């Protein structure tokens, strides 16, 4: 008897989760939901009525009907719950509150400090200001999330060895944020967070299986498989920046030799290819290459060589539908997309071309990525 009750409860949770995830992407009527989920209209109606009563779902407009009365469309009530999120990099930090569709209700820009105690002090001092300016009911806050440079132990919320942020090594960020916010804290590395945002709000609406690679002062990745972020057994999957492209190459603080990040992250690439007073950013390289500067064209080709060497290995192992890139490479990305696509297509074993595409999320990508950690946890 108890087992049957448990099974029924699990089935109810599964059906509600499926309804909410369908409505996250588009408004649908009860008949459409029943058809999509292969539920009876009576069963779907019960679930929908409970979700409407809870406030997470609302009626919004009417749908098409071949004849008779037009059905009401159901939609997610994005302001029903909210996420408090932190985005932090080596150069910037921001805390924000968003609704369930990632709309920012309030934000506070913070100084980026290499000292963890100072940064946590900035967050602590700004927390009340953030809550007050958001104007939300505090009971609607469901998670506090953090999007930070990896690698990260997502189970403990500890930042491990973020490159260029040595004082943050082994810092218990999740524990410290919980003390400030009083909320359950979810910590994720920036690349995986950006992959989640791409899945929910960007190219994930077209592709169910893709690799997201972010290239800036480091290199990270996030794997989306069957519409879900693949985390591996311990949460350390898709660390493509720490795959080796030279067996006896440069030593990496991760303990490996010849890591992609040691050659293809933007600071390493510029240091190898230019003197300090020549070029200081990837944007300059791209702008000059587009104008026909042969040196800068060759630098972009070198970067494409490095990245494609790791990406070909990934394609041959996983055969994704697409590869999506973000970070500094989003500056006028068409040429870089072309260079990487040519190399991956030429060298991978798959018989179909794997598109290499710039991220479809341009505005507020990092805040959205931080918020999506909590949004995805809520919708499951």
C-alpha positions as CSV (number, residue, x, y, z in Angstrom):
1,X,0.0,0.0,0.0
2,X,2.8,2.4,1.0
3,X,4.7,1.5,-2.2
4,X,1.7,2.2,-4.4
5,X,1.3,5.5,-2.6
6,X,4.9,6.3,-3.2
7,X,4.7,5.4,-6.9
8,X,1.6,7.6,-7.3
9,X,3.4,10.5,-5.6
10,X,6.5,10.1,-7.8
11,X,4.3,9.9,-10.9
12,X,2.5,13.1,-9.9
13,X,5.8,14.9,-9.4
14,X,7.1,13.7,-12.7
15,X,4.0,14.8,-14.6
16,X,4.0,18.3,-12.9
17,X,7.7,18.7,-13.8
18,X,7.0,17.7,-17.4
19,X,4.1,20.3,-17.6
20,X,6.2,23.1,-16.2
21,X,9.1,22.3,-18.5
22,X,6.9,22.4,-21.6
23,X,5.3,25.7,-20.4
24,X,8.8,27.2,-19.8
25,X,9.4,27.2,-23.5
26,X,5.9,28.2,-24.8
27,X,2.3,28.8,-23.7
28,X,0.1,25.7,-24.3
29,X,-3.5,24.8,-23.8
30,X,-4.6,21.9,-21.7
31,X,-5.5,19.7,-24.8
32,X,-2.1,20.5,-26.3
33,X,-0.4,19.5,-23.0
34,X,-2.4,16.3,-22.7
35,X,-1.5,15.3,-26.3
36,X,2.2,16.1,-25.9
37,X,2.5,14.2,-22.6
38,X,0.1,11.4,-23.6
39,X,-2.1,12.0,-20.6
40,X,-5.9,11.8,-20.5
41,X,-7.5,15.2,-20.5
42,X,-9.0,14.5,-17.1
43,X,-5.6,13.7,-15.6
44,X,-3.9,16.7,-17.2
45,X,-6.7,18.9,-16.0
46,X,-6.2,17.8,-12.4
47,X,-2.5,18.6,-12.6
48,X,-3.0,21.9,-14.4
49,X,-5.7,23.0,-11.9
50,X,-3.3,22.3,-9.0
51,X,-0.5,24.3,-10.6
52,X,-2.9,27.1,-11.3
53,X,-4.0,27.1,-7.7
54,X,-0.4,27.2,-6.5
55,X,0.3,30.3,-8.6
56,X,3.3,28.9,-10.6
57,X,1.0,28.6,-13.7
58,X,-1.3,31.3,-15.0
59,X,-3.8,31.6,-17.8
60,X,-2.6,33.9,-20.5
61,X,-4.6,34.4,-23.7
62,X,-6.4,31.9,-25.9
63,X,-5.2,29.3,-28.4
64,X,-6.4,28.3,-31.8
65,X,-9.4,26.0,-32.2
66,X,-10.8,24.3,-35.3
67,X,-14.3,24.9,-34.0
68,X,-16.1,26.0,-30.9
69,X,-14.7,27.8,-27.9
70,X,-11.0,28.7,-28.1
71,X,-9.0,27.1,-25.3
72,X,-7.2,29.1,-22.6
73,X,-3.4,29.1,-22.9
74,X,-1.4,28.2,-19.8
75,X,2.0,29.9,-19.1
76,X,4.7,30.0,-16.3
77,X,4.2,32.8,-13.8
78,X,7.8,34.0,-13.8
79,X,7.4,36.2,-10.8
80,X,6.1,33.3,-8.6
81,X,9.7,32.5,-7.5
82,X,13.0,34.3,-7.6
83,X,16.7,33.5,-7.6
84,X,19.5,35.5,-5.9
85,X,22.7,35.1,-7.9
86,X,26.3,36.0,-7.9
87,X,28.5,36.2,-11.0
88,X,32.2,36.6,-10.3
89,X,35.3,36.6,-12.6
90,X,38.8,37.8,-12.2
91,X,37.8,41.3,-13.3
92,X,34.2,41.8,-12.2
93,X,31.5,40.8,-9.7
94,X,27.8,41.4,-9.6
95,X,24.9,40.2,-7.4
96,X,21.4,40.2,-8.7
97,X,17.9,38.9,-8.2
98,X,16.0,37.5,-11.2
99,X,12.6,35.9,-11.8
100,X,12.1,32.4,-13.2
101,X,12.7,33.6,-16.8
102,X,16.0,35.3,-15.9
103,X,14.6,38.9,-15.9
104,X,16.7,41.0,-13.6
105,X,14.7,42.6,-10.8
106,X,17.7,44.2,-9.1
107,X,21.5,44.2,-9.3
108,X,24.5,45.6,-7.5
109,X,27.9,45.9,-9.1
110,X,30.7,45.0,-6.8
111,X,34.5,45.6,-6.9
112,X,36.4,42.4,-8.0
113,X,38.9,41.7,-5.3
114,X,41.6,39.0,-5.3
115,X,41.1,38.6,-1.5
116,X,38.1,36.4,-0.7
117,X,37.5,38.0,2.7
118,X,37.2,41.4,1.1
119,X,34.9,40.2,-1.7
120,X,32.6,38.4,0.8
121,X,32.5,41.7,2.8
122,X,31.3,43.5,-0.3
123,X,28.5,40.9,-0.8
124,X,27.5,41.1,2.8
125,X,27.4,44.9,2.8
126,X,25.3,44.9,-0.4
127,X,22.8,42.1,0.4
128,X,20.2,44.3,2.1
129,X,20.5,46.9,-0.6
130,X,19.8,44.2,-3.2
131,X,16.8,42.9,-1.4
132,X,15.3,46.3,-0.9
133,X,15.7,47.5,-4.4
134,X,14.3,44.3,-5.9
135,X,10.9,45.0,-4.3
136,X,10.1,41.2,-4.2
137,X,8.5,39.2,-1.4
138,X,11.5,37.6,0.3
139,X,9.5,34.4,0.7
140,X,9.7,33.9,-3.1
141,X,13.5,33.5,-3.0
142,X,14.3,29.8,-3.6
143,X,18.0,29.7,-4.2
144,X,21.2,31.6,-3.9
145,X,23.5,30.7,-6.8
146,X,27.1,31.5,-7.8
147,X,28.7,31.3,-11.2
148,X,32.5,31.4,-10.8
149,X,35.7,30.4,-12.6
150,X,36.3,26.6,-12.3
151,X,37.2,24.1,-11.3
152,X,34.5,23.9,-8.7
153,X,33.4,21.1,-6.4
154,X,29.7,21.5,-6.9
155,X,28.8,19.1,-4.1
156,X,30.6,21.1,-1.4
157,X,30.4,24.5,-3.1
158,X,34.2,24.9,-2.8
159,X,36.2,26.8,-5.4
160,X,39.3,24.6,-6.1
161,X,42.1,26.1,-8.2
162,X,40.7,29.0,-10.4
163,X,43.5,30.2,-12.6
164,X,44.6,33.7,-11.9
165,X,42.7,33.7,-8.6
166,X,45.2,31.8,-6.3
167,X,43.9,33.3,-3.1
168,X,40.5,31.7,-3.8
169,X,42.0,28.2,-3.9
170,X,39.9,25.8,-1.8
171,X,37.6,28.7,-0.7
172,X,34.2,27.4,0.7
173,X,32.1,29.9,-1.3
174,X,28.8,28.0,-0.9
175,X,29.2,27.9,2.9
176,X,30.0,31.6,3.1
177,X,27.1,32.6,0.8
178,X,24.7,30.6,2.9
179,X,25.7,32.5,6.0
180,X,24.9,35.8,4.2
181,X,21.7,34.9,2.4
182,X,20.1,32.2,4.6
183,X,19.2,30.3,1.4
184,X,20.2,27.0,-0.1
185,X,23.3,27.7,-2.3
186,X,24.2,26.2,-5.6
187,X,27.7,26.8,-7.0
188,X,28.7,26.1,-10.5
189,X,31.6,26.9,-12.8
190,X,31.1,29.6,-15.3
191,X,31.3,27.4,-18.4
192,X,28.7,24.9,-17.2
193,X,26.4,27.8,-16.1
194,X,26.7,29.4,-19.6
195,X,25.9,26.0,-21.1
196,X,22.7,25.8,-18.9
197,X,21.7,29.3,-20.0
198,X,22.3,28.4,-23.6
199,X,20.1,25.3,-23.1
200,X,17.3,27.2,-21.5
201,X,17.4,30.5,-23.4
202,X,19.6,30.1,-26.5
203,X,20.6,27.5,-29.0
204,X,19.3,24.7,-26.7
205,X,15.9,25.4,-28.2
206,X,17.4,24.0,-31.5
207,X,20.0,21.5,-30.3
208,X,19.5,18.9,-27.5
209,X,23.2,17.7,-27.6
210,X,26.0,20.3,-27.7
211,X,29.2,21.3,-26.1
212,X,29.6,24.9,-24.9
213,X,33.1,26.1,-24.7
214,X,34.1,29.5,-23.1
215,X,37.4,31.0,-24.0
216,X,38.8,34.0,-22.1
217,X,41.4,34.2,-19.4
218,X,40.8,30.5,-19.0
219,X,39.0,27.8,-21.0
220,X,36.0,25.8,-19.7
221,X,33.2,23.7,-21.1
222,X,29.7,22.5,-20.4
223,X,28.1,19.4,-22.0
224,X,24.4,19.3,-22.8
225,X,23.2,15.8,-23.4
226,X,19.6,15.1,-24.2
227,X,18.6,18.5,-23.0
228,X,20.3,18.2,-19.6
229,X,23.7,19.4,-18.3
230,X,26.0,16.3,-18.0
231,X,28.0,16.6,-14.7
232,X,29.8,13.3,-14.6
233,X,30.0,11.2,-11.4
234,X,31.6,14.0,-9.3
235,X,30.7,17.2,-11.2
236,X,33.9,17.6,-13.1
237,X,32.9,16.8,-16.6
238,X,33.7,18.8,-19.7
239,X,36.8,20.4,-18.3
240,X,38.0,20.7,-21.9
241,X,40.6,23.4,-21.0
242,X,42.4,20.7,-19.1
243,X,42.6,18.1,-21.9
244,X,46.1,17.8,-23.1
245,X,47.1,18.9,-26.7
246,X,50.8,18.3,-26.0
247,X,51.9,15.2,-24.2
248,X,55.1,16.7,-22.9
249,X,53.9,20.3,-23.0
250,X,53.7,23.0,-20.4
251,X,52.9,22.1,-16.8
252,X,49.5,23.2,-15.6
253,X,48.4,23.9,-12.0
254,X,45.8,21.2,-12.4
255,X,48.6,18.6,-12.4
256,X,48.5,17.8,-16.1
257,X,50.9,18.7,-18.9
258,X,50.1,20.4,-22.2
259,X,46.6,21.5,-21.2
260,X,44.7,23.4,-23.9
261,X,44.2,26.3,-21.5
262,X,48.0,26.8,-21.2
263,X,48.1,27.6,-24.9
264,X,44.7,28.8,-26.1
265,X,43.4,30.9,-23.3
266,X,43.6,34.5,-24.5
267,X,46.4,35.8,-22.2
268,X,48.6,32.8,-23.0
269,X,48.0,33.2,-26.8
270,X,48.7,36.9,-26.8
271,X,51.8,36.4,-24.7
272,X,53.1,33.8,-27.1
273,X,52.4,35.7,-30.3
274,X,53.0,39.4,-29.4
275,X,55.2,41.6,-27.4
276,X,53.5,43.3,-24.4
277,X,53.2,46.7,-26.2
278,X,51.7,45.3,-29.5
279,X,48.3,43.7,-28.8
280,X,46.4,43.6,-25.5
281,X,43.1,42.0,-26.4
282,X,41.4,39.4,-28.6
283,X,39.2,42.1,-29.9
284,X,42.2,43.9,-31.4
285,X,43.4,40.7,-33.0
286,X,40.0,40.1,-34.7
287,X,39.6,43.8,-35.8
288,X,43.0,43.8,-37.4
289,X,42.5,40.4,-39.0
290,X,39.3,41.5,-40.6
291,X,41.2,44.5,-42.0
292,X,43.7,42.1,-43.6
293,X,46.6,42.1,-41.2
294,X,48.3,38.8,-42.0
295,X,49.9,38.4,-38.6
296,X,46.6,38.7,-36.8
297,X,45.0,36.3,-39.3
298,X,47.7,33.8,-38.5
299,X,47.1,34.3,-34.8
300,X,43.4,33.5,-35.3
301,X,44.4,30.4,-37.3
302,X,46.7,29.3,-34.5
303,X,43.9,29.7,-32.0
304,X,41.6,27.7,-34.2
305,X,44.3,25.0,-34.5
306,X,44.6,24.7,-30.7
307,X,40.9,24.7,-30.1
308,X,40.0,22.3,-32.9
309,X,42.6,19.7,-31.7
310,X,40.6,19.4,-28.4
311,X,37.2,19.7,-30.1
312,X,37.9,17.0,-32.6
313,X,38.6,14.6,-29.7
314,X,35.3,15.6,-28.1
315,X,33.4,15.2,-31.4
316,X,34.9,11.8,-32.0
317,X,33.9,10.7,-28.5
318,X,30.5,12.2,-28.2
319,X,29.3,13.3,-31.7
320,X,27.3,16.3,-30.6
321,X,24.8,18.1,-32.8
322,X,26.7,21.3,-32.4
323,X,29.5,23.2,-30.7
324,X,28.7,26.6,-29.2
325,X,31.4,29.0,-28.1
326,X,31.4,32.1,-25.8
327,X,33.7,34.4,-23.9
328,X,36.1,36.6,-25.7
329,X,35.6,34.8,-29.0
330,X,32.1,36.4,-29.3
331,X,33.8,39.6,-30.6
332,X,32.9,39.6,-34.3
333,X,32.7,35.8,-34.2
334,X,32.0,34.8,-37.8
335,X,35.6,34.4,-38.9
336,X,36.5,32.3,-35.8
337,X,33.4,30.2,-36.3
338,X,34.5,29.5,-39.9
339,X,38.1,28.7,-39.0
340,X,37.1,26.2,-36.3
341,X,34.3,24.6,-38.3
342,X,36.7,24.0,-41.2
343,X,39.2,22.2,-39.0
344,X,36.7,20.2,-37.0
345,X,34.9,19.1,-40.2
346,X,38.2,18.0,-41.9
347,X,39.6,16.0,-39.0
348,X,36.6,14.4,-37.2
349,X,35.4,10.9,-38.1
350,X,31.7,11.7,-38.2
351,X,30.1,11.8,-41.6
352,X,28.1,14.9,-41.0
353,X,29.3,18.4,-40.5
354,X,29.1,19.6,-36.9
355,X,28.2,23.4,-36.8
356,X,30.4,25.5,-34.7
357,X,28.3,28.5,-33.6
358,X,28.7,31.6,-31.4
359,X,26.4,31.8,-28.4
360,X,22.9,33.1,-29.1
361,X,22.9,34.9,-25.7
362,X,24.5,38.3,-26.0
363,X,22.9,40.5,-23.4
364,X,23.6,40.0,-19.7
365,X,24.9,36.5,-20.4
366,X,26.8,36.1,-17.2
367,X,24.0,37.2,-14.9
368,X,21.6,35.0,-16.8
369,X,24.0,32.1,-16.5
370,X,24.2,32.6,-12.7
371,X,20.4,32.8,-12.4
372,X,19.9,29.7,-14.7
373,X,21.7,27.5,-12.1
374,X,18.7,28.1,-9.8
375,X,16.1,28.2,-12.5
376,X,17.2,24.9,-13.9
377,X,17.2,23.4,-10.4
378,X,13.7,24.6,-9.8
379,X,12.3,23.2,-13.1
380,X,14.5,20.1,-13.0
